[in-house]
Amino acid sequence: MSILWIKIYEEAKLKITVSQLESFTLLGLFFIILGIALILMPFLMKIINLQNLEKIPSFIIYIYKSNGFYFVTSPILIALSLLFLLLALLRG
């Protein structure tokens, strides 16, 4: 039984290429940076005055405020994300 598992492991190990490992490494680094940014966000919001951000045009940064809740996003980023998602789906 253990010989079978060793064979399966050897076959699976050969299927992982260096480019896939580099992709996983970059994805991991992205999530680490994203996590650090999310942790630092409350501290940064105390430093950055929200009134200054509201002067930026709404097609670059959109700010939604409601009962002390702030949601900041970029319509350009959303549009690009949808475009890439559509292209990925069309490539199939």
Contacts in CASP RR format, 6 or more apart in sequence:
PFRMAT RR
TARGET T0000
AUTHOR 0000-0000-0000
METHOD contacts of the structure
MODEL  1
MSILWIKIYEEAKLKITVSQLESFTLLGLFFIILGIALILMPFLMKIINL
QNLEKIPSFIIYIYKSNGFYFVTSPILIALSLLFLLLALLRG
45 70 0 8 1.000
50 63 0 8 1.000
50 70 0 8 1.000
53 61 0 8 1.000
53 63 0 8 1.000
53 72 0 8 1.000
54 63 0 8 1.000
58 75 0 8 1.000
59 75 0 8 1.000
59 76 0 8 1.000
60 74 0 8 1.000
60 75 0 8 1.000
60 76 0 8 1.000
61 72 0 8 1.000
61 73 0 8 1.000
61 74 0 8 1.000
62 72 0 8 1.000
62 73 0 8 1.000
62 74 0 8 1.000
62 75 0 8 1.000
63 70 0 8 1.000
63 71 0 8 1.000
63 72 0 8 1.000
64 70 0 8 1.000
64 71 0 8 1.000
64 72 0 8 1.000
END
